[in-house]
């Protein structure tokens, strides 16, 4: 079975063709500048063949037509016919309270996703446009919606409720939803297998430009850091993370910004980028500056690490113990500095990081799961490669193979 995995934005479309017999991507690609002039498709096969097509893509439908042509390209494709694609898995950012699992797509599912666009106005419209375009160019092909939010749907009310009036929650569904769910599910599932313990208590630290943590007990998420939007939680690349709402009002008045402008400010201009004096949001840029003694870069990195550490501690309390702390995502998988800031001083929790093992996993290692704790540590400390596309493909296969 071959699954086409689609991850659409408002002006981009990432895709992978996954062979489920081996669970490997045999082809990956991206369409950029959809709806704008100068559209570009870039595709690479598993054996390294690269295809670049320059063509305007007025809508996601045209982008998908370009993708299907690239998949079957005699020289640069990976299949002879689109009929070889058994199903399509769509990443959809927000399922609201309507979806607690991945679902086979029909007209009702599309309508609900459109309705939930109020909850994710930057993402769900692009997701829906991609689904509709796909239905046009691949009529009758089974399709599945895999939501970023559903893995967190097991969080209990005590964890997802904000301290607002209950009637306002009921009317407007303002609550914690959580995001990065496909990554958190994939990593926690793989780590539980690695530990040989389906009942393991696992804290997953998905750290990248956008970062979130989850507390997972026996395969079910019981808490996470991102909230009603991906803005809540730890300090991220350009997002502020947790901040006093009163401070937002005060700062908005001082800066002459309305609430919408402040949300943009907190999403795009803050985080490690803002703390570093607008130098960079990228750890690869910030780490050398910190090592050279730059004060702002040091504050940016250490403040981010401190927030993550605090959440690890609180999630250990929520889980009543922890079997493994896992680092994944671009920063989690490649920054020994950030991992040390988070797990290097947690002996009270039974966590003892091995400094030399930690330094080994920065670059040049094969995907997998690696232990970086000392021999005396009571808690496993792991570096694990995430694979959100494979997670989507697995969900899709499980739902369509018996249709």
C-alpha positions, 0 to 999 in steps of 0.5 A: 500500500502506498499513501500520499501524505499532504500537509497544506498551508495557505500558499504551500503544499508539502507532500510525501509518498510513503510505501507502507510495506517498508514505512519509508518515504519513496518521494518527497516534495513541496509546492510553494507560492500557491495563489501567487506568481512564480509558483515552484514545485520541488521534488526528490526521490529516495534515490536522489533524483530531483525535479524542479517545475516552475509554474503558476498555481492559482489554487491548491487544485492546480498544485495537486495536478502538478504533484500528480504529474510529478509522481508519475514523471517517467524520469523523476517520479516514483510510480507509473500510475496514480492508481498505485496510490491507495489513499491520501492522508491530509494533515488538518490543524484543528479538529475542535471538540468535534473530532477525537480521532482521525476520520475518513473524509466525507462532505460532513467532515469537510463542512465541520473543518470549515466551521472550525476555521474560526479556531485556526484561521491561518491553517484550516482554510488551506487544509480545506482548500487542499482537501477539496482540490484533492477530491477534484483531481483524485475523485473516489480516492479514499481520504483521511483527515489527521488532526493536530489536536486529536492526540490531546483530546484525552486531556481531562477537563481539569487540565484543558479548562481555563479559569473563565466563565463556564458559559463562555466556554460552552458558547465559544469553546475556549479551552486548551486544545494542544497541537503537534499531536501527530509528532507527540503520538508518534514519538510516545508510541515509538518510545513505549515500544522501545521501553517495552512498556505500554503503560510507560509515563513519558514526557515528550519535548517537541522542540523546534521553532514551534515547541510543545511538551506533552505528558503521556500516560499509557499511550494517552495524553493527559496534559500539554503546553500549547493551548487554545492556540499554539501561542501558549506554553514555552518560549519558542523561536518567535512566540512568547509562550505564557504571558500575563494577559494584563501585560499584553494589554499594558504593552499594547497601549504602550506600543499603540497596538490593538489586540490583533496587532498584539497577537501578531507581535507575540507570535512573530516578534517575540520568543528567542528572536525578540529576547536576542535583540532581533538577532535570530530565532534559530538555535544554530545562530544563537548557540555560538553567540551565547558561547561567545558571551553575548548577553541577549543570546544567553538570556534567550536560550536560558530563558527558553530552557528554564521554561521547558524545565519547569513544564517537565517538573509540572508534568512529572507531578501530573503523571505521579512519576516519569519513566522517560523524558524524550527530546525530539524536533529540530532543537530537541534532536540536535541541540545538546545545549538545550537538552543540558539546560532542561535535563542537566540538573534534575537529580531530585527527579531521578534524572541524571544526564550523561554529558558525553552521551548528550554531546554525541547527538548533534548531527550526523547520526541515523534516525532512531532512539538514543539514550543519553542518561547516565548509568545511575539515572532512574529515568531514561533520557532519550533523543528520538527522531520524529516522523509526522508524515509516517504518523499520518500515513499509519493513521490513514492506512488503519482507517482505509485498509478495510473499506 
